[in-house]
C-alpha cells in the first residue's frame, strides 16, 4: 500500500498561497450550465474533486477548457440529462446536477450521490425542494429520476440548514415561474459565492436574514462572462493550524471576513496571529486548551474540526461535532500517535500530550489531512496510508509543504 512518509518535528517557515474554494468551485462549475455562453471561471483549484467533476462533464459532452486554474465552459445546452456513472456514485457534489437539469431541462436521471465516510449524507431536503417546485421523483435501484411538467416558484422551509440543499434548490428555481423563497437557508460563504456567480450572470437572487429569494427567469440567459471563485477558507484554516504547530508562516490570498470563526477561538487560546490585508502571519504558539463546537455558519465550520483536534492533541481541549455522525473517529489515529484522548460519536476530550511518529490511516479528506499535520508536528517518522484523500481537497499540498521546509516523501 503506498504511504506518505513524514519526517516530523521540523521548524516550518515561509509563504503559502491559498487556492480557490473546492466547495464553491464544484457548485459554480455546474451552475455555469444554466447559461448559454462562454463562461470563464478563475481561481479553480486543480484537485482530484475538480478533475472528477470534469470527467463527468466529458460524460455529458460538455465543452470546456481547463488551464492555469481557469475553466472556460462553452455552454450551449445539453442534449443528455442522464448522469449515470461510477464517478457520479462516488462523488457527493454530483447532486448539483439534479438541481441544474431539473431547473433547466425539467428532467434528470442520476445515480444516488455518494460522499466521504463522515456520516450518512442524505438528500431528503434536496428532494423536498424539488417536489415543492413541481418535480416528480421516482427511485429505481440506486438511480433517481426526477421530471416536471413545469416548475413554479414556492416557499420552502428547510428542516435543517444544508449547504447542498440550499444551492440545489436555487439551481432548480432559477427558471421556475415566479418567485421562490428558501427559509432556514445555509449562508456559508461558499453558498454566497454561488449566488454572486449567478447574479453576475444576470439572475436575481437575494438574501434576507436566513432566507433567500430567487426570481425565476422566463428564458435561458445567453451571456458570456468571467468570475473569480473565493479562496478556500478550510485550506487557509489548515495552514493556520500548521503554522501554530510548526513555525512561522505567511498565508496569502485570504479574506479575514470569512475566517473569523476559525481565528477567533485561536486568538482566545493565545495564538500569535496577525492579519495584514489578505495575508495572515502565524507564529508557533503555546496554546491554551481549545473548546470547540461545530455549527452552521457563522459558527465553527465542521470541516475544520479534525484539523483543530491536532491542536487539542498537543495543547488539550474538547471537540464537539453537531453536523456529521462520524467525523470524530479520526481521534483514534491521534491516540495511536500518543494523544491522551477519550472520545465517542460526537465528542473528544484531549489532555495535553507529546505525539510521536507512527503508522496511521486516513479515512476521509479532513481526517487524512489532520494526520499529515500531526506527522509534521511530531518527532520521528509518520507513515500515512490513505493520503490520496488529501489530494481531493488541497491543491499542490505536497509542494506547498516542501516549500516551507516540510520533509515528506512517498513510499511504495
Ligand atoms: C457540504 O456538504 C460540503 N460539501 C461539506 O464539505 C461540508 O462539510 C458541509 O457542506 C457542511 O458545511 C460540499 O460542498 C461538496 P449539508 P453537504 O447538506 O452539502 C444533513 C468537505 O470536506 N442533511 O450542509 O453534503 C447532513 O446529514 C465536505 O469539503 C440532511 O439531513 O452538507 C448533515 O448532518 C465534507 N438531509 C447536515 O444536514 C439533506 O438532504 C449538513 O449537511 C442534506 C443534509
Boltz pocket constraint, residues with backbone or C-beta under 6 A from the ligand:
constraints:
  - pocket:
      binder: B
      contacts: [[A, 22], [A, 23], [A, 24], [A, 26], [A, 92], [A, 93], [A, 116], [A, 119], [A, 120], [A, 121], [A, 122], [A, 123], [A, 124], [A, 125], [A, 126], [A, 127], [A, 160], [A, 161], [A, 162], [A, 163], [A, 164], [A, 165], [A, 186], [A, 188], [A, 302], [A, 303], [A, 322], [A, 323], [A, 324], [A, 365], [A, 366], [A, 393]]
      max_distance: 6.0
